[in-house]
Amino acid sequence: MKTMIVKYAESKKELWDEYVDSCVFAYNTSSHESSLLSPFEVMFGRKAIIPIELSYLKPGSELLGGNLTLSND
């Protein structure tokens, strides 16, 4: 985790704390070599829906097995 934050904040070291959330998200949604699963998959039993995927969904699309539905509202 430290390596990720250092890499992100290389040019603006005083702002390192602004990158922590992004680094945690990246870590938690990346597959790990030992289990071939991400920490998110281990915890929730499914792959995470990352923000970019939301932009490709059409209104009315079902997410999370029907638990969340996007609408035009």
C-alpha positions as CSV (number, residue, x, y, z in Angstrom):
1,M,0.0,0.0,0.0
2,K,2.8,2.4,0.9
3,T,4.4,1.8,-2.5
4,M,1.1,2.6,-4.3
5,I,0.7,5.9,-2.4
6,V,4.3,6.9,-3.0
7,K,3.9,6.3,-6.7
8,Y,0.6,8.3,-6.9
9,A,1.9,11.2,-4.9
10,E,5.4,11.3,-6.3
11,S,5.1,14.8,-7.7
12,K,3.1,16.3,-4.8
13,K,4.3,14.7,-1.7
14,E,2.4,17.0,0.6
15,L,-0.9,15.8,-0.8
16,W,-0.3,12.0,-0.2
17,D,-3.3,11.7,2.0
18,E,-5.6,12.6,-0.9
19,Y,-4.6,9.4,-2.7
20,V,-5.3,6.9,0.1
21,D,-8.9,6.2,-0.9
22,S,-7.9,5.5,-4.5
23,C,-5.1,3.2,-3.4
24,V,-7.3,1.3,-1.0
25,F,-9.9,0.9,-3.8
26,A,-7.3,-0.3,-6.3
27,Y,-5.9,-2.8,-3.7
28,N,-9.3,-4.2,-2.7
29,T,-10.4,-4.7,-6.3
30,S,-7.2,-6.3,-7.6
31,S,-6.6,-10.0,-7.8
32,H,-4.0,-11.3,-5.5
33,E,-1.4,-13.9,-6.6
34,S,-2.1,-16.4,-3.8
35,S,-5.9,-16.7,-4.0
36,L,-6.4,-15.3,-7.5
37,L,-9.3,-13.3,-6.0
38,S,-9.5,-9.7,-4.9
39,P,-10.1,-8.9,-1.2
40,F,-13.5,-7.5,-2.3
41,E,-14.4,-10.9,-3.9
42,V,-13.4,-12.8,-0.8
43,M,-15.5,-10.5,1.5
44,F,-18.6,-10.2,-0.7
45,G,-18.5,-13.3,-2.9
46,R,-18.7,-11.3,-6.2
47,K,-16.6,-8.9,-8.3
48,A,-16.8,-5.2,-7.5
49,I,-18.7,-2.9,-9.8
50,I,-16.1,-0.2,-10.5
51,P,-17.2,3.4,-11.3
52,I,-16.4,3.2,-15.0
53,E,-18.8,0.2,-15.4
54,L,-21.7,2.4,-14.2
55,S,-21.2,4.8,-17.1
56,Y,-21.8,1.9,-19.5
57,L,-25.0,0.7,-18.0
58,K,-28.3,1.6,-19.6
59,P,-31.3,2.9,-17.5
60,G,-33.2,0.0,-16.1
61,S,-30.2,-2.3,-15.9
62,E,-30.1,-4.5,-12.9
63,L,-27.1,-4.6,-10.7
64,L,-26.2,-6.9,-7.8
65,G,-28.7,-9.6,-8.8
66,G,-31.6,-7.2,-9.0
67,N,-30.9,-5.4,-5.7
68,L,-30.1,-2.1,-7.4
69,T,-31.8,-0.7,-10.5
70,L,-30.7,2.4,-12.4
71,S,-33.5,4.6,-13.5
72,N,-33.9,7.8,-15.6
73,D,-34.8,9.9,-12.6
